[in-house]
Each structure stands twice: as structure tokens, then as C-alpha cells.
């Protein structure tokens, strides 16, 4: 488990906690929600919800704006909406 945590840059204790919580959910069907309380696991009743996507309103922005903050430094990038694939590739590279 420690090797998996290191490979994904996670704290091994945190990964262990997630595994223990998942095992408890599978056994009891309940999840911890804080202060020792438990609630039914949402997985049992999970379903896809249809979402209607409409075209942008007149005057709506036709660009993708990404703002990255690191300390006092702010970098703001704007991409044309038609270049969404290029924007996605850039963002994936940035977050690696």
C-alpha cells in the first residue's frame, strides 16, 4: 500500500484511511459523516441525472478563462472557445 501511495504522491496513512473507510462502507452500507454519525452510502442509489445543455446566451463569453494562483503570483490565460482541445492539453501538461 505504501508503494502505491508513493507512486501517486499520497500520504500512506491517508490511503490506508480511505481503504478502511471503503471496507466499512462495503460491509455496513454506511459512511461516516463526522461527529461519529453515519449515513447511508450514496453508491447504492446513485444514478445519472440528465442535464440539458443550452447554447450560450447572446453576449456570453466566447472564451475559456483559466486563472492559476501560486502565492502572490497570478497567471491568467484566455483561450478561444473553438480551441478547447488545445486548452485541455495545455492544462493537462501544467497539472502533471
C-alpha atoms as an extended CHARMM CRD file, in Angstrom:
* protein
*
        96  EXT
         1         1  UNK       CA              0.0000000000        0.0000000000        0.0000000000  PROA      1               0.0000000000
         2         2  UNK       CA              2.8930000000        2.3470000000        0.7900000000  PROA      2               0.0000000000
         3         3  UNK       CA              4.3450000000        1.8300000000       -2.7000000000  PROA      3               0.0000000000
         4         4  UNK       CA              1.0230000000        2.7420000000       -4.3210000000  PROA      4               0.0000000000
         5         5  UNK       CA              0.7750000000        5.8520000000       -2.1410000000  PROA      5               0.0000000000
         6         6  UNK       CA              4.3070000000        6.9350000000       -3.0320000000  PROA      6               0.0000000000
         7         7  UNK       CA              3.7130000000        6.3130000000       -6.7300000000  PROA      7               0.0000000000
         8         8  UNK       CA              0.7290000000        8.6860000000       -6.6650000000  PROA      8               0.0000000000
         9         9  UNK       CA              2.3120000000       11.1910000000       -4.2760000000  PROA      9               0.0000000000
        10        10  UNK       CA             -0.1620000000       10.4410000000       -1.4890000000  PROA      10              0.0000000000
        11        11  UNK       CA              0.3770000000       10.1060000000        2.2260000000  PROA      11              0.0000000000
        12        12  UNK       CA              0.3380000000        6.3630000000        3.0210000000  PROA      12              0.0000000000
        13        13  UNK       CA             -1.7290000000        6.9650000000        6.1720000000  PROA      13              0.0000000000
        14        14  UNK       CA             -4.3660000000        8.8030000000        4.1510000000  PROA      14              0.0000000000
        15        15  UNK       CA             -4.5550000000        5.9920000000        1.6030000000  PROA      15              0.0000000000
        16        16  UNK       CA             -4.9120000000        3.4400000000        4.4090000000  PROA      16              0.0000000000
        17        17  UNK       CA             -7.7340000000        5.5050000000        5.9250000000  PROA      17              0.0000000000
        18        18  UNK       CA             -9.5660000000        5.5680000000        2.5670000000  PROA      18              0.0000000000
        19        19  UNK       CA             -9.2120000000        1.7890000000        2.2320000000  PROA      19              0.0000000000
        20        20  UNK       CA            -10.5470000000        1.2080000000        5.7580000000  PROA      20              0.0000000000
        21        21  UNK       CA            -13.4790000000        3.5640000000        5.1160000000  PROA      21              0.0000000000
        22        22  UNK       CA            -14.3040000000        1.8250000000        1.8140000000  PROA      22              0.0000000000
        23        23  UNK       CA            -14.2150000000       -1.5770000000        3.5070000000  PROA      23              0.0000000000
        24        24  UNK       CA            -16.5920000000       -0.2920000000        6.1990000000  PROA      24              0.0000000000
        25        25  UNK       CA            -18.9810000000        1.0700000000        3.5480000000  PROA      25              0.0000000000
        26        26  UNK       CA            -18.9920000000       -2.2800000000        1.7340000000  PROA      26              0.0000000000
        27        27  UNK       CA            -19.6840000000       -4.1730000000        4.9810000000  PROA      27              0.0000000000
        28        28  UNK       CA            -22.2990000000       -1.8700000000        6.5240000000  PROA      28              0.0000000000
        29        29  UNK       CA            -23.5940000000        0.2730000000        3.6700000000  PROA      29              0.0000000000
        30        30  UNK       CA            -22.9950000000        3.3190000000        5.9010000000  PROA      30              0.0000000000
        31        31  UNK       CA            -20.4920000000        6.1590000000        5.5550000000  PROA      31              0.0000000000
        32        32  UNK       CA            -19.0660000000        8.3670000000        8.2990000000  PROA      32              0.0000000000
        33        33  UNK       CA            -20.2950000000       11.9560000000        8.0360000000  PROA      33              0.0000000000
        34        34  UNK       CA            -18.4910000000       13.4980000000       11.0160000000  PROA      34              0.0000000000
        35        35  UNK       CA            -19.0090000000       13.6050000000       14.7900000000  PROA      35              0.0000000000
        36        36  UNK       CA            -19.3900000000        9.8170000000       14.7930000000  PROA      36              0.0000000000
        37        37  UNK       CA            -22.5970000000        9.9890000000       12.7400000000  PROA      37              0.0000000000
        38        38  UNK       CA            -23.2900000000        7.6260000000        9.8710000000  PROA      38              0.0000000000
        39        39  UNK       CA            -25.4320000000        7.9360000000        6.7540000000  PROA      39              0.0000000000
        40        40  UNK       CA            -26.4450000000        5.5140000000        4.0020000000  PROA      40              0.0000000000
        41        41  UNK       CA            -23.8520000000        5.1660000000        1.2670000000  PROA      41              0.0000000000
        42        42  UNK       CA            -24.8690000000        7.1980000000       -1.8240000000  PROA      42              0.0000000000
        43        43  UNK       CA            -23.4750000000        4.4600000000       -4.0880000000  PROA      43              0.0000000000
        44        44  UNK       CA            -26.4840000000        2.2090000000       -3.6020000000  PROA      44              0.0000000000
        45        45  UNK       CA            -28.9070000000        4.7310000000       -5.1010000000  PROA      45              0.0000000000
        46        46  UNK       CA            -26.5200000000        6.5470000000       -7.4480000000  PROA      46              0.0000000000
        47        47  UNK       CA            -27.8240000000        7.2470000000      -10.9250000000  PROA      47              0.0000000000
        48        48  UNK       CA            -27.0590000000        9.5090000000      -13.8460000000  PROA      48              0.0000000000
        49        49  UNK       CA            -29.1790000000       12.6250000000      -13.9750000000  PROA      49              0.0000000000
        50        50  UNK       CA            -29.9790000000       14.0520000000      -17.4110000000  PROA      50              0.0000000000
        51        51  UNK       CA            -28.6590000000       17.5650000000      -17.9390000000  PROA      51              0.0000000000
        52        52  UNK       CA            -29.9100000000       19.8370000000      -20.6690000000  PROA      52              0.0000000000
        53        53  UNK       CA            -27.1190000000       21.8490000000      -22.2700000000  PROA      53              0.0000000000
        54        54  UNK       CA            -28.2010000000       25.0280000000      -23.9880000000  PROA      54              0.0000000000
        55        55  UNK       CA            -26.2670000000       27.2980000000      -26.2960000000  PROA      55              0.0000000000
        56        56  UNK       CA            -24.6090000000       30.3090000000      -24.6650000000  PROA      56              0.0000000000
        57        57  UNK       CA            -26.7500000000       33.3870000000      -24.2090000000  PROA      57              0.0000000000
        58        58  UNK       CA            -26.2290000000       36.3220000000      -26.5350000000  PROA      58              0.0000000000
        59        59  UNK       CA            -23.3210000000       38.3550000000      -25.2280000000  PROA      59              0.0000000000
        60        60  UNK       CA            -21.9340000000       35.4260000000      -23.2390000000  PROA      60              0.0000000000
        61        61  UNK       CA            -18.1770000000       35.0000000000      -23.2640000000  PROA      61              0.0000000000
        62        62  UNK       CA            -16.8290000000       33.0070000000      -26.2010000000  PROA      62              0.0000000000
        63        63  UNK       CA            -13.5590000000       32.1780000000      -24.4640000000  PROA      63              0.0000000000
        64        64  UNK       CA            -12.2090000000       29.8750000000      -21.7920000000  PROA      64              0.0000000000
        65        65  UNK       CA            -10.5140000000       31.7270000000      -18.9460000000  PROA      65              0.0000000000
        66        66  UNK       CA             -8.1660000000       29.9080000000      -16.5510000000  PROA      66              0.0000000000
        67        67  UNK       CA             -6.6240000000       31.6570000000      -13.5610000000  PROA      67              0.0000000000
        68        68  UNK       CA             -3.7980000000       29.9660000000      -11.6590000000  PROA      68              0.0000000000
        69        69  UNK       CA             -2.6250000000       31.3560000000       -8.3330000000  PROA      69              0.0000000000
        70        70  UNK       CA              0.5940000000       30.4110000000       -6.5840000000  PROA      70              0.0000000000
        71        71  UNK       CA              1.3700000000       32.6040000000       -3.6200000000  PROA      71              0.0000000000
        72        72  UNK       CA              1.2920000000       36.2290000000       -4.7500000000  PROA      72              0.0000000000
        73        73  UNK       CA              1.6790000000       35.2640000000       -8.4240000000  PROA      73              0.0000000000
        74        74  UNK       CA             -1.4140000000       35.0890000000      -10.6190000000  PROA      74              0.0000000000
        75        75  UNK       CA             -1.3570000000       33.7860000000      -14.1950000000  PROA      75              0.0000000000
        76        76  UNK       CA             -4.4990000000       34.2630000000      -16.2610000000  PROA      76              0.0000000000
        77        77  UNK       CA             -4.9000000000       32.5150000000      -19.6090000000  PROA      77              0.0000000000
        78        78  UNK       CA             -7.6580000000       33.0610000000      -22.1530000000  PROA      78              0.0000000000
        79        79  UNK       CA             -8.4010000000       30.5520000000      -24.9180000000  PROA      79              0.0000000000
        80        80  UNK       CA            -10.8900000000       30.8690000000      -27.7600000000  PROA      80              0.0000000000
        81        81  UNK       CA            -13.8380000000       28.5450000000      -27.1890000000  PROA      81              0.0000000000
        82        82  UNK       CA            -13.0620000000       26.8390000000      -30.5020000000  PROA      82              0.0000000000
        83        83  UNK       CA             -9.6240000000       25.7910000000      -29.1780000000  PROA      83              0.0000000000
        84        84  UNK       CA            -10.9800000000       23.8730000000      -26.1820000000  PROA      84              0.0000000000
        85        85  UNK       CA             -8.9570000000       20.7550000000      -27.0880000000  PROA      85              0.0000000000
        86        86  UNK       CA             -5.7010000000       22.7600000000      -27.1050000000  PROA      86              0.0000000000
        87        87  UNK       CA             -6.6630000000       24.3650000000      -23.8000000000  PROA      87              0.0000000000
        88        88  UNK       CA             -7.3180000000       20.9300000000      -22.3040000000  PROA      88              0.0000000000
        89        89  UNK       CA             -3.9310000000       19.6290000000      -23.4760000000  PROA      89              0.0000000000
        90        90  UNK       CA             -2.1590000000       22.6790000000      -22.0420000000  PROA      90              0.0000000000
        91        91  UNK       CA             -3.9250000000       22.3000000000      -18.6990000000  PROA      91              0.0000000000
        92        92  UNK       CA             -3.1150000000       18.5710000000      -18.5160000000  PROA      92              0.0000000000
        93        93  UNK       CA              0.5500000000       19.3750000000      -19.1320000000  PROA      93              0.0000000000
        94        94  UNK       CA              0.5060000000       22.0650000000      -16.4730000000  PROA      94              0.0000000000
        95        95  UNK       CA             -1.0100000000       19.7730000000      -13.8530000000  PROA      95              0.0000000000
        96        96  UNK       CA              1.3950000000       16.8430000000      -14.4160000000  PROA      96              0.0000000000
